[in-house]
Amino acid sequence: MSGHSFVDESRITGESMPVEKTEGTAVFAGSINQSGALEVRAERIGRDTSYGKIIEAVERAERSRAPVQRLADRMAGYLVYFALGSAVLTYLITQNIYSTISVIIVAGACGIAAGTPLAILGGIGRSARLGAIIKGGVHLETLGKVDTVVLDKTGTLTFGRPEVQAVVTVAGATPDDLIDAAASAELRSEHPLGKAIIAYALARGRTVTEPEHFAYTPGRGIVARVGPSVILVGNQAWMQDNAVSIPGTLSAGVQAASEVYVARNGCLLGAIAVADTVRPEARRAIEALHGLGIRTLLLTGDALPVAQAVGASLGIRDIEAGLLPEDKLARVQALVGQKRIVAMVGDGVNDAPALAAASVGIAMGSGTDVAQESADVVLLGNDLVRLVDTLRIARRTRRIIWQNFAGTLAIDALGIGLAAAGFLNPLFAAFIHVASELAFILNSARLLPAVARTDETIPAPTQIGVRPAAAMP
């Protein structure tokens, strides 16, 4: 209704940059005011607000999730019935009590019944060592089958905060002149881009001078007086309003960045590109996902040019931008409906419905409580490379479980056949039973995280001309 400020809508829309709010503009429930004062009229309350709809979507997705039955338990039961039936059939045909006993002894399901939970325990423990908290064995099994990874942008692939990306000057101006002028003009500003410029100047060790006069025009820029100089900082339209010409060759060279132009006494000094920063490990993680044969999609509420720039820098081809939380949810549900095993990676409240609807939801450790509660996996260290390592562990766990399945079935079938034919006595059948199940349990135990050694001898530091101290007994 009145006031002027910038609000953070990233938790609702995924927009990485704060959005300016003035009289007459709509404000989402769940967004966070960052600077000035706003008087807002509530038009909807409770479940009807944008935040309430997100919570309702999460609850609906949770209720619709089908329960997963454990194949290992069923398989173990089938093997017991098969062994008992084979023993009865052997006695009826051969009337040999030793062969019948050998059939019962040689068959065993412990390789599956004990090996499977041990493998899952090892996989979860090894993932936890990497900083990935998996909330149950069923989610680890699902991770091992993932063929599609859907990624949010803000806070997931990027840090979610504006930073100076490039400084471009015109002839006769230096980067320090440009930064000093811009930082002094922005010192009284509450604009997020201005705060990023001031932080950049301070990080470079520059001294920011207090302006003697400051005026801000919403949607345009700033005019400030610093000593004898009049400094203009703002967008291209602001420069044109003040008769400052911008050469067509001036460009910050950063895609999808907000360009802030700076002029002093009517002469252009240059431009500063401010944009969200992509996580340094993101490209390696995306390349590793592609190397595993996994399809990647970028779904974001941010603008299309920003999404395309981030996607191009990371090698992601499938990009959809301008999506609200319900749009992300519908897209994930469509992929699941196509029989794809989908992992959704996000961090905000706006990602929570999609996290709950995906085959497995993965939340960043720096994300909101709602996102972490809705997810099946939480990456505590916010390292996307750890996500790839966790997927590899899940696949390895799944392979070991199937090795145990196949091995148990093969040995049981062969052992029962030999015992029924009279080639195994009870003692040898018992040896095969114990040896095979021990082998399958040890196969699963390979996944258990190694115990860190704490008794390693650390050599004492030495210096030239200094004799090392004698070792203590």
Buried (B, 14 or more C-beta within 10 A) or exposed (E): EEEBBBBBBBBBBBBBBBBBBEEEEEBBBBBEBBBEEBEBEEEEEEEEBBBBBBBBBBEEBEEEEEEEEBBBBEBBEEBEEBBEEBBEBBBEEBEBEBBBBBBBBBBBBBBBBBBBBBBBBBBBBBBBEBBBBBBEBBBBBBBBEBBBBBBBBBBBBBBBBBBBBBBBBBEEBEBEBBBBBBBBBBBBBBBBBBBBBBBBBEEBEBEBBEBEEBEBEEEBBBBBBBEEBBBBBBBBEBBEBBEBEBEEEBEBEBBBBBBBBBBBEEEBBBBBBBBBBBBEBBBBBBEBBBEEEBBBBBBBBBBEEBBBBBBEBBEBEEBBBBBBBBBBBBBBBEBBEEEBBBBBBBBBBBBBBBBBBBBBBBBBBBBBEBBBEBBBBBBBEBBBBBBBBBBBBBBBBBEBBEBBBEBBBEBBBEBBBBBBEEEBBBEBBBBBBEEBBEBBBEBBBEBBBEEEEEEEEEEEEEEEEEEEEEEEE
